[in-house]
Amino acid sequence: MQEFITAVLAVGVVLGFMILIHEFGHYAAAKLLGVRVEVFSIGFGKRLLGFKREDTDYRISAIPLGGYVKMSGENPMDERTGDPGEFLSHPRWHRFIIAIAGPAMNIMLAIGLLAGVYMVHFEYPAYLEQPAVIGWVEQDSPAAKVGLKPGDRITRIENIENPTWEQVEPKVEMNPNQPVNVSVQRGDQTLNLTLTPQAYGISQMGFAGWDPKRAMEVTELEPGMPAEKAGVKVGDLIVSLDGQPVPALGWMIEYLQQKKDKPIALTVLRNGQPITFNIQSVLADVQTLQTKAYRIGVGSLQLKVGSLSFGAALRRSVDENRKTSLLILELMQKLVQRKMSMRTIEGPIGIGRAAGAAASEKGWTPLLLLTGAISLNLGIFNLLPIPILDGGVIMLLLIETLIRRDISLRIKERVYQAAFVFLVLFAVMVIYNDLAKTLPGLAGRLP
């Protein structure tokens, strides 16, 4: 119950703040350009509380699923009076600035939050910036089927030369059941292969079946599990199981499943000295997979921690948000082309779970990072050329600029009606998608 309350409060704060920022962008641009703002609302529906100042009613409304700014004369179907304070009385470039100001505020918020995190304290898995050397290949996986082996170094994936794991992982995840061109270096040989990642899990993202080669430092111990009871400590470097080197986490997991509950000899390096423990794994829950597996209760994910100056943090934030934006656009394109499943989209329930998990973690960084990511998604989504959305308003303004006249009200009315139906159907699909991923009985019905 406490987790549910935390999730509800977290998602309320996160979405409320982003909506406030978005609508403030429209509000500020309208005020600056002399457009009269009648309502500034957080939420839709019935007015719950608020105050009025000058021409604007600042309110909180009953349905907390968004917000809006109502400007005088903005509805094309309303009769125009020629009042200079009306939205449609202003030149198109004014209306363009007002329309783009909301998404721009969301994108700037994402950049600002990430830059702030980089300036104070940021951490990331160390292996992501390392060359893409394969440490383990799962049997019968897509990687195994094309002949990839431990020790192979990925020298090219699609159009990226000498990629790091940070560049390899999105290429795999974004191409479920789609061919991906890969070149690997094996000794003095270069192999050119076509890998087809498998659609995997409830979200149906691409899965290759390999694990990065990386140092297996113990970074987490689960209380009461065999490793902690045996005396393993955080900071120990796992070097072998029963005398066999441990090149990757996937190899270790596979080995434990083969041995089941039989005793194993775990050798670690502590302060440069080898220590061997006799450990018997136990069948325990794997929370991330909602299943059970033989485990000893260690986590191994080396993190790099740092902070940057303002200039460096801002540059890195802009670059990271640019790369993420391109991935979002690629995802949208592949959804339209039906190359990716709709299961990849997270709706309000998924966002709530993520917000609750981030709020439960230590410190503010996880929640700030999540807020920035959602804000970037919101900004880009609102720029899509769909009437009713800001991007649709911008598209119609550009069309009117090109044809040098206003589009007829009858055509605009039909376009807005069709867009409204589309958005309602899209919202229903996203919510159903969320429910299906939450309720196991519905998962098999997802497309």
C-alpha positions as CSV (number, residue, x, y, z in Angstrom):
1,M,0.0,0.0,0.0
2,Q,2.8,2.4,0.8
3,E,4.5,1.7,-2.6
4,F,1.2,2.5,-4.3
5,I,0.8,5.8,-2.4
6,T,4.4,6.7,-3.2
7,A,3.8,5.9,-6.9
8,V,0.6,8.0,-7.0
9,L,2.3,11.0,-5.3
10,A,5.4,10.7,-7.4
11,V,3.6,10.6,-10.7
12,G,1.3,13.4,-9.6
13,V,4.3,15.6,-8.8
14,V,6.2,14.7,-11.9
15,L,3.4,15.1,-14.4
16,G,2.0,18.1,-12.7
17,F,5.3,19.9,-12.8
18,M,5.9,19.1,-16.5
19,I,2.4,20.2,-17.4
20,L,2.9,23.4,-15.5
21,I,6.1,24.0,-17.4
22,H,4.5,23.2,-20.7
23,E,1.5,25.4,-20.3
24,F,3.6,28.2,-18.8
25,G,5.5,28.2,-22.1
26,H,2.3,28.9,-24.0
27,Y,1.1,31.4,-21.4
28,A,4.3,33.4,-21.3
29,A,4.6,33.6,-25.1
30,A,1.0,34.7,-25.4
31,K,1.3,37.3,-22.7
32,L,4.6,38.6,-24.3
33,L,2.9,38.9,-27.7
34,G,-0.3,40.6,-26.4
35,V,-2.7,37.7,-26.7
36,R,-5.3,37.7,-23.9
37,V,-5.2,34.5,-21.8
38,E,-8.6,33.6,-20.3
39,V,-7.7,30.4,-18.4
40,F,-4.5,28.8,-17.1
41,S,-5.6,25.4,-15.8
42,I,-3.8,22.4,-14.3
43,G,-6.1,19.5,-15.1
44,F,-9.3,19.4,-17.1
45,G,-13.0,19.5,-16.3
46,K,-14.7,21.2,-13.4
47,R,-12.8,24.0,-11.7
48,L,-11.9,23.0,-8.1
49,L,-10.0,26.1,-6.9
50,G,-8.0,29.0,-8.1
51,F,-8.0,32.8,-8.4
52,K,-8.5,35.4,-11.0
53,R,-6.0,38.2,-11.8
54,E,-6.7,40.7,-14.6
55,D,-8.1,38.7,-17.5
56,T,-6.8,35.3,-16.5
57,D,-8.5,32.6,-14.3
58,Y,-5.7,30.5,-12.7
59,R,-7.3,27.2,-11.7
60,I,-6.8,23.6,-10.7
61,S,-9.4,21.4,-12.3
62,A,-10.9,18.0,-11.4
63,I,-9.3,15.7,-13.9
64,P,-5.5,15.6,-13.3
65,L,-4.6,14.2,-16.8
66,G,-3.0,17.3,-18.3
67,G,-3.7,21.0,-18.5
68,Y,-4.4,23.8,-20.8
69,V,-4.2,27.5,-21.6
70,K,-7.3,29.0,-23.1
71,M,-6.6,32.1,-25.2
72,S,-9.2,34.5,-26.4
73,G,-10.4,33.7,-29.9
74,E,-8.1,30.7,-30.4
75,N,-10.9,28.3,-31.6
76,P,-11.2,28.7,-35.4
77,M,-14.9,27.8,-35.1
78,D,-15.6,30.8,-32.9
79,E,-16.8,34.1,-34.4
80,R,-13.9,36.5,-34.8
81,T,-14.5,40.1,-33.5
82,G,-11.2,41.6,-34.7
83,D,-10.2,42.3,-31.1
84,P,-6.4,42.7,-31.1
85,G,-6.2,40.6,-27.9
86,E,-7.6,37.5,-29.8
87,F,-5.3,34.7,-30.8
88,L,-6.4,34.7,-34.5
89,S,-6.0,38.4,-34.8
90,H,-2.3,38.1,-34.5
91,P,0.1,37.3,-37.4
92,R,1.0,33.7,-38.1
93,W,4.5,34.1,-36.8
94,H,3.1,35.1,-33.4
95,R,0.8,32.1,-33.3
96,F,3.8,29.9,-34.3
97,I,5.9,31.1,-31.4
98,I,3.0,30.6,-29.0
99,A,2.4,27.0,-30.3
100,I,6.1,26.0,-30.1
101,A,6.7,27.6,-26.8
102,G,5.1,24.7,-24.8
103,P,7.2,21.8,-26.3
104,A,10.3,24.1,-26.2
105,M,9.9,24.5,-22.4
106,N,9.6,20.7,-22.0
107,I,12.8,20.2,-24.0
108,M,14.6,22.9,-22.1
109,L,13.5,21.4,-18.8
110,A,14.9,18.0,-19.9
111,I,18.2,19.7,-20.8
112,G,18.3,21.7,-17.6
113,L,17.5,18.8,-15.3
114,L,20.1,16.5,-16.9
115,A,22.7,19.3,-16.8
116,G,22.0,19.9,-13.1
117,V,22.5,16.2,-12.4
118,Y,25.8,16.2,-14.3
119,M,27.0,19.2,-12.2
120,V,26.2,17.7,-8.8
121,H,26.5,13.9,-9.0
122,F,26.0,11.5,-11.9
123,E,26.8,7.8,-12.2
124,Y,26.5,5.3,-15.1
125,P,27.6,1.7,-15.7
126,A,31.3,1.6,-16.5
127,Y,31.0,-1.0,-19.2
128,L,28.8,1.3,-21.4
129,E,31.8,3.3,-22.5
130,Q,34.0,0.3,-23.1
131,P,34.7,-1.3,-26.6
132,A,32.0,-3.9,-27.4
133,V,33.8,-7.1,-26.6
134,I,31.4,-10.1,-26.1
135,G,32.0,-12.0,-22.8
136,W,29.3,-14.7,-23.1
137,V,26.7,-15.9,-25.7
138,E,23.5,-17.6,-24.6
139,Q,22.8,-21.0,-26.2
140,D,20.3,-20.9,-29.1
141,S,20.1,-17.1,-29.0
142,P,20.2,-14.9,-32.1
143,A,23.9,-14.2,-31.4
144,A,24.7,-17.9,-31.1
145,K,22.8,-18.7,-34.3
146,V,25.0,-16.4,-36.4
147,G,28.1,-17.9,-34.8
148,L,29.2,-15.2,-32.4
149,K,31.5,-16.3,-29.6
150,P,33.0,-15.0,-26.4
151,G,36.0,-12.8,-27.1
152,D,34.6,-11.4,-30.4
153,R,34.8,-7.6,-30.6
154,I,32.1,-5.8,-32.5
155,T,33.8,-3.4,-34.8
156,R,30.7,-2.2,-36.6
157,I,27.0,-2.3,-36.1
158,E,24.9,-0.8,-38.9
159,N,26.7,2.5,-39.7
160,I,28.6,2.9,-36.4
161,E,32.3,2.0,-36.5
162,N,34.1,0.7,-33.4
163,P,31.0,1.1,-31.2
164,T,30.9,1.1,-27.4
165,W,28.3,-0.9,-25.6
166,E,26.3,2.4,-25.2
167,Q,25.9,2.5,-28.9
168,V,25.4,-1.2,-29.5
169,E,22.5,-1.8,-27.0
170,P,20.0,0.7,-28.6
171,K,20.6,-0.7,-32.1
172,V,19.7,-4.2,-30.8
173,E,16.7,-3.1,-28.7
174,M,15.2,-1.0,-31.5
175,N,15.3,-3.8,-34.1
176,P,13.3,-6.7,-32.8
177,N,12.9,-9.4,-35.5
178,Q,14.7,-7.0,-38.0
179,P,18.1,-7.7,-39.6
180,V,21.1,-5.8,-38.2
181,N,24.4,-5.7,-40.0
182,V,27.3,-6.5,-37.6
183,S,31.1,-6.9,-38.2
184,V,33.3,-8.6,-35.5
185,Q,37.0,-9.0,-35.1
186,R,38.0,-12.6,-34.1
187,G,41.8,-12.9,-33.8
188,D,43.1,-11.7,-37.2
189,Q,39.7,-12.4,-38.9
190,T,36.9,-9.9,-39.7
191,L,33.5,-11.5,-40.0
192,N,30.5,-9.7,-41.5
193,L,27.3,-11.1,-40.2
194,T,23.5,-10.4,-40.2
195,L,22.1,-10.6,-36.7
196,T,18.3,-10.7,-36.2
197,P,17.5,-9.7,-32.6
198,Q,14.6,-11.6,-31.0
199,A,11.5,-9.7,-29.7
200,Y,11.8,-10.4,-26.0
201,G,9.8,-9.9,-22.8
202,I,6.6,-8.0,-22.1
203,S,7.8,-4.9,-24.0
204,Q,9.0,-6.9,-27.0
205,M,12.4,-5.1,-27.3
206,G,15.2,-6.6,-29.3
207,F,17.4,-9.2,-27.6
208,A,20.7,-10.6,-29.0
209,G,21.6,-13.0,-26.3
210,W,25.1,-11.8,-25.5
211,D,26.7,-10.2,-22.4
212,P,29.5,-7.7,-22.3
213,K,32.9,-8.8,-21.2
214,R,33.6,-6.9,-18.0
215,A,35.1,-7.1,-14.6
216,M,32.8,-8.9,-12.1
217,E,33.2,-6.8,-9.0
218,V,30.7,-7.4,-6.3
219,T,28.7,-4.2,-5.9
220,E,25.7,-5.5,-4.0
221,L,25.0,-8.3,-1.5
222,E,21.5,-9.4,-0.7
223,P,21.0,-9.9,3.1
224,G,20.5,-13.5,4.1
225,M,21.6,-15.0,0.8
226,P,24.4,-17.6,0.4
227,A,27.2,-15.1,-0.7
228,E,26.7,-12.8,2.3
229,K,26.5,-15.8,4.7
230,A,29.7,-17.2,3.3
231,G,31.6,-14.0,3.9
232,V,31.8,-12.4,0.4
233,K,32.1,-8.6,0.7
234,V,31.2,-5.6,-1.6
235,G,34.3,-4.8,-3.5
236,D,35.5,-8.4,-4.0
237,L,36.4,-9.2,-7.6
238,I,34.9,-12.5,-8.8
239,V,37.5,-14.4,-10.8
240,S,36.3,-18.0,-11.0
241,L,33.6,-20.6,-10.2
242,D,34.9,-24.1,-9.6
243,G,38.2,-23.0,-11.2
244,Q,36.6,-21.6,-14.4
245,P,37.1,-17.9,-15.2
246,V,33.9,-15.7,-15.0
247,P,34.0,-13.5,-18.2
248,A,30.4,-12.1,-17.8
249,L,27.4,-12.0,-15.6
250,G,25.4,-14.1,-18.1
251,W,27.9,-16.9,-17.9
252,M,27.7,-16.9,-14.1
253,I,23.9,-17.0,-14.1
254,E,23.9,-19.9,-16.6
255,Y,26.5,-21.8,-14.6
256,L,24.5,-21.5,-11.4
257,Q,21.4,-22.9,-13.2
258,Q,23.4,-25.9,-14.4
259,K,24.8,-26.6,-10.9
260,K,21.4,-26.0,-9.2
261,D,21.8,-26.5,-5.4
262,K,25.2,-28.3,-5.6
263,P,28.1,-26.7,-3.8
264,I,30.4,-24.5,-5.8
265,A,33.9,-23.0,-5.2
266,L,33.7,-19.2,-5.6
267,T,37.1,-17.5,-5.9
268,V,37.4,-13.7,-5.4
269,L,40.3,-11.2,-5.2
270,R,40.3,-9.1,-2.1
271,N,43.0,-6.5,-1.8
272,G,44.9,-8.5,-4.5
273,Q,44.7,-11.7,-2.5
274,P,42.7,-14.7,-3.8
275,I,40.0,-16.1,-1.4
276,T,37.8,-19.1,-2.1
277,F,34.4,-19.7,-0.6
278,N,32.3,-22.9,-0.7
279,I,28.8,-21.7,-1.5
280,Q,25.5,-23.5,-2.2
281,S,23.1,-21.5,-4.4
282,V,19.3,-21.4,-3.5
283,L,16.2,-21.2,-5.7
284,A,15.0,-17.6,-5.1
285,D,12.9,-14.9,-6.8
286,V,14.3,-12.8,-9.5
287,Q,12.2,-9.6,-9.1
288,T,13.0,-8.1,-12.5
289,L,11.8,-11.2,-14.3
290,Q,9.0,-12.2,-11.9
291,T,10.4,-15.8,-11.8
292,K,12.7,-18.0,-9.7
293,A,16.3,-19.0,-10.4
294,Y,19.3,-20.5,-8.6
295,R,21.1,-17.5,-7.1
296,I,23.8,-16.7,-4.5
297,G,22.7,-13.1,-3.9
298,V,25.4,-10.9,-5.5
299,G,25.0,-7.9,-7.8
300,S,27.8,-6.8,-10.1
301,L,27.4,-3.5,-11.9
302,Q,30.5,-1.2,-11.6
303,L,29.4,2.5,-11.7
304,K,31.5,5.5,-12.7
305,V,30.7,8.6,-10.6
306,G,31.6,12.2,-11.3
307,S,30.5,15.8,-11.6
308,L,31.1,18.4,-14.4
309,S,31.5,22.1,-14.7
310,F,28.5,24.1,-15.9
311,G,29.7,24.3,-19.4
312,A,30.7,20.7,-19.7
313,A,27.5,19.6,-18.0
314,L,25.3,21.7,-20.4
315,R,27.2,20.4,-23.5
316,R,26.9,16.8,-22.4
317,S,23.2,17.2,-21.5
318,V,22.4,18.7,-25.0
319,D,24.3,15.8,-26.6
320,E,22.5,13.1,-24.6
321,N,19.1,14.7,-25.1
322,R,19.8,15.0,-28.9
323,K,20.6,11.2,-29.0
324,T,17.6,10.3,-27.0
325,S,15.4,12.5,-29.2
326,L,16.6,10.6,-32.3
327,L,15.9,7.3,-30.6
328,I,12.3,8.5,-29.8
329,L,11.7,9.6,-33.4
330,E,13.1,6.2,-34.6
331,L,10.8,4.4,-32.3
332,M,7.8,6.4,-33.6
333,Q,8.8,5.6,-37.1
334,K,9.1,1.9,-36.5
335,L,5.8,1.8,-34.6
336,V,4.1,3.3,-37.7
337,Q,5.9,0.8,-39.9
338,R,4.8,-2.0,-37.6
339,K,8.5,-3.0,-37.1
340,M,8.1,-2.6,-33.3
341,S,5.3,-3.7,-31.0
342,M,3.0,-1.2,-29.3
343,R,4.1,-3.0,-26.1
344,T,7.1,-0.7,-26.0
345,I,5.0,2.3,-25.2
346,E,4.5,3.1,-21.5
347,G,1.3,4.9,-20.4
348,P,0.2,6.4,-17.1
349,I,0.4,3.1,-15.2
350,G,3.9,2.4,-16.5
351,I,5.0,6.0,-15.7
352,G,3.5,5.6,-12.3
353,R,5.5,2.5,-11.6
354,A,8.7,4.1,-12.8
355,A,8.0,7.3,-10.8
356,G,7.3,5.3,-7.6
357,A,10.5,3.2,-8.1
358,A,12.5,6.4,-8.7
359,A,11.0,8.1,-5.7
360,S,11.8,5.1,-3.5
361,E,15.5,5.2,-4.4
362,K,18.1,7.1,-2.3
363,G,18.6,10.7,-3.3
364,W,16.9,12.9,-5.8
365,T,18.9,11.9,-8.9
366,P,16.7,9.0,-10.1
367,L,13.5,11.1,-9.9
368,L,15.2,14.0,-11.6
369,L,16.5,11.8,-14.4
370,L,13.0,10.3,-14.9
371,T,11.3,13.7,-14.9
372,G,13.8,14.9,-17.6
373,A,13.2,11.8,-19.7
374,I,9.4,12.1,-19.5
375,S,9.6,15.9,-20.2
376,L,11.6,15.2,-23.4
377,N,9.1,12.6,-24.5
378,L,6.3,15.0,-23.8
379,G,7.9,17.8,-25.8
380,I,8.6,15.7,-28.8
381,F,5.2,14.1,-28.8
382,N,3.5,17.5,-28.7
383,L,5.6,18.5,-31.8
384,L,4.1,15.6,-33.9
385,P,2.1,17.1,-36.8
386,I,-1.3,15.9,-35.4
387,P,-4.0,18.6,-35.2
388,I,-5.0,19.5,-31.7
389,L,-1.4,18.9,-30.6
390,D,1.0,21.9,-30.9
391,G,2.7,20.3,-33.8
392,G,-0.6,20.2,-35.7
393,V,-1.2,23.9,-35.1
394,I,2.3,24.5,-36.4
395,M,1.7,22.3,-39.4
396,L,-1.5,24.2,-40.3
397,L,0.2,27.5,-39.9
398,L,3.0,26.5,-42.2
399,I,0.4,25.3,-44.8
400,E,-1.4,28.6,-44.6
401,T,1.8,30.5,-45.0
402,L,2.7,28.5,-48.1
403,I,-0.8,28.9,-49.7
404,R,-0.9,32.5,-48.5
405,R,-4.5,32.3,-47.1
406,D,-6.4,30.7,-44.2
407,I,-7.7,27.2,-44.5
408,S,-11.5,27.2,-44.5
409,L,-13.2,26.7,-41.1
410,R,-15.1,23.7,-42.5
411,I,-11.9,21.8,-43.4
412,K,-10.3,22.7,-40.1
413,E,-13.4,21.5,-38.2
414,R,-13.2,18.1,-40.0
415,V,-9.5,17.8,-39.4
416,Y,-9.8,18.6,-35.7
417,Q,-12.6,16.1,-35.3
418,A,-10.6,13.3,-37.0
419,A,-7.6,14.2,-34.8
420,F,-9.6,14.1,-31.7
421,V,-11.0,10.6,-32.5
422,F,-7.4,9.4,-33.3
423,L,-6.1,10.8,-29.9
424,V,-8.9,9.2,-28.0
425,L,-8.3,5.8,-29.6
426,F,-4.6,6.2,-29.0
427,A,-5.2,6.9,-25.3
428,V,-7.5,3.9,-25.0
429,M,-4.9,1.7,-26.6
430,V,-2.1,3.0,-24.4
431,I,-4.1,2.5,-21.2
432,Y,-5.2,-1.0,-22.3
433,N,-1.5,-1.7,-23.1
434,D,-0.6,-0.6,-19.6
435,L,-3.3,-2.8,-18.0
436,A,-2.3,-5.8,-20.1
437,K,1.3,-5.5,-19.0
438,T,0.2,-5.2,-15.4
439,L,-2.4,-8.0,-15.4
440,P,-0.7,-11.3,-16.6
441,G,-4.0,-12.7,-17.9
442,L,-4.2,-10.0,-20.5
443,A,-0.5,-10.1,-21.6
444,G,-1.1,-12.7,-24.3
445,R,-3.7,-10.5,-26.0
446,L,-1.3,-7.7,-26.7
447,P,-0.4,-7.2,-30.4
